[in-house]
Amino acid sequence: MNTAIPSVVLLVCLAICTSEGKSLPVLRCRCAQVSRGLSRNTVARIATAVEIAPVPYCSKTEVIATLKDGSSLCLDPDDNVTKIILKVVKITKQKRSIALTTSSTVVANTSSSSSPTTSN
């Protein structure tokens, strides 16, 4: 009995079933174009920005800004405005981190000091 044909059919079915719905990652730079000379309105709409270091499949540094409406914008990493934006984002994150640490310490201190004491 020849089992070659059923084996091939089974392999093809397995390949189709396991590959459906899965896409291969695209290994390329995220930014095809970068924006230079941003207007004040655009800068004001930036919610956060991330600097992405070079990786094996993309040899350039990329800066991706997320705007308040959720859209993304690629910025020129060598532009002075971009450098200022990255510094502001870094400082803002540090301040939020310190504020969260301080507020959790205050909450912990008030909860431990407000526990009822019983005296006989």
VMD Tcl script that draws the C-alpha trace (Angstrom):
set ca {
  {0.00 0.00 0.00}
  {1.32 3.39 -1.02}
  {1.37 5.87 1.90}
  {3.20 8.68 0.13}
  {0.11 10.52 -1.12}
  {-1.77 10.53 2.23}
  {1.44 11.62 3.98}
  {1.92 14.56 1.62}
  {-1.73 15.59 2.00}
  {-1.39 15.41 5.78}
  {1.76 17.55 5.74}
  {0.11 20.15 3.51}
  {-2.94 20.30 5.81}
  {-0.71 20.70 8.86}
  {1.23 23.48 7.19}
  {-1.96 25.34 6.28}
  {-3.50 24.91 9.73}
  {-0.43 26.07 11.65}
  {0.34 29.06 9.44}
  {-3.18 30.49 9.22}
  {-3.62 33.72 11.17}
  {0.06 34.09 11.88}
  {2.10 36.64 10.04}
  {5.84 36.68 9.83}
  {7.48 39.68 11.49}
  {8.62 42.36 9.10}
  {12.24 43.09 9.83}
  {12.85 46.59 8.55}
  {13.08 50.13 9.84}
  {9.85 51.53 11.22}
  {10.33 54.99 9.74}
  {10.38 55.34 5.97}
  {10.28 59.14 6.26}
  {11.09 61.52 9.09}
  {9.53 64.87 9.89}
  {11.81 67.87 10.19}
  {11.01 71.39 11.29}
  {7.96 70.66 13.41}
  {5.41 73.39 14.00}
  {4.48 74.47 17.52}
  {1.05 72.88 17.07}
  {2.61 69.52 16.23}
  {5.02 69.72 19.16}
  {2.12 70.55 21.49}
  {0.23 67.44 20.29}
  {3.06 65.05 21.22}
  {2.09 62.79 24.12}
  {5.32 60.79 24.28}
  {8.39 59.96 22.23}
  {10.63 56.90 22.09}
  {14.17 56.63 20.77}
  {14.91 53.28 19.16}
  {18.56 52.31 18.88}
  {19.95 50.70 15.73}
  {19.30 46.96 15.39}
  {20.69 44.39 12.93}
  {17.87 44.93 10.42}
  {17.84 48.75 10.72}
  {21.15 50.58 10.97}
  {19.75 53.99 11.90}
  {18.47 55.47 15.14}
  {14.73 56.15 14.98}
  {12.58 58.49 17.07}
  {8.85 57.78 17.08}
  {6.51 60.27 18.67}
  {2.99 59.30 19.68}
  {0.52 62.15 19.38}
  {-2.36 62.77 21.76}
  {-4.82 61.44 19.16}
  {-2.95 58.10 19.07}
  {-1.22 58.54 15.73}
  {2.53 58.16 15.31}
  {5.08 60.44 13.76}
  {8.72 59.71 12.92}
  {11.11 62.47 13.92}
  {14.61 63.24 12.70}
  {16.94 62.07 15.51}
  {19.56 64.70 14.54}
  {17.12 67.61 14.71}
  {17.53 69.95 17.71}
  {13.77 70.04 18.33}
  {13.70 66.23 18.51}
  {16.55 66.23 21.04}
  {14.66 68.72 23.21}
  {11.46 66.64 22.97}
  {13.33 63.52 24.10}
  {14.84 65.41 27.07}
  {11.42 66.74 28.10}
  {9.87 63.26 27.86}
  {12.71 61.80 29.96}
  {12.36 64.51 32.63}
  {8.57 64.07 32.70}
  {8.93 60.31 33.20}
  {11.41 60.85 36.02}
  {9.06 63.30 37.75}
  {6.15 60.87 37.44}
  {8.29 58.06 38.83}
  {9.31 60.20 41.81}
  {5.71 61.33 42.36}
  {4.44 57.75 42.31}
  {7.15 56.62 44.71}
  {6.45 59.53 47.05}
  {2.68 59.06 46.97}
  {2.95 55.33 47.68}
  {5.28 56.06 50.60}
  {2.83 58.63 51.99}
  {-0.07 56.19 51.64}
  {1.93 53.45 53.37}
  {2.91 55.80 56.21}
  {-0.63 57.08 56.76}
  {-2.13 53.59 56.73}
  {0.36 52.33 59.30}
  {0.01 55.40 61.54}
  {-3.79 55.46 61.41}
  {-4.23 51.95 62.75}
  {-6.30 52.02 65.93}
  {-4.55 51.47 69.19}
  {-6.16 49.79 72.11}
  {-5.36 50.87 75.62}
  {-6.60 49.13 78.73}
}
mol new
graphics top color blue
foreach p $ca { graphics top sphere $p radius 0.5 }
foreach p [lrange $ca 0 end-1] q [lrange $ca 1 end] { graphics top cylinder $p $q radius 0.2 }
display resetview
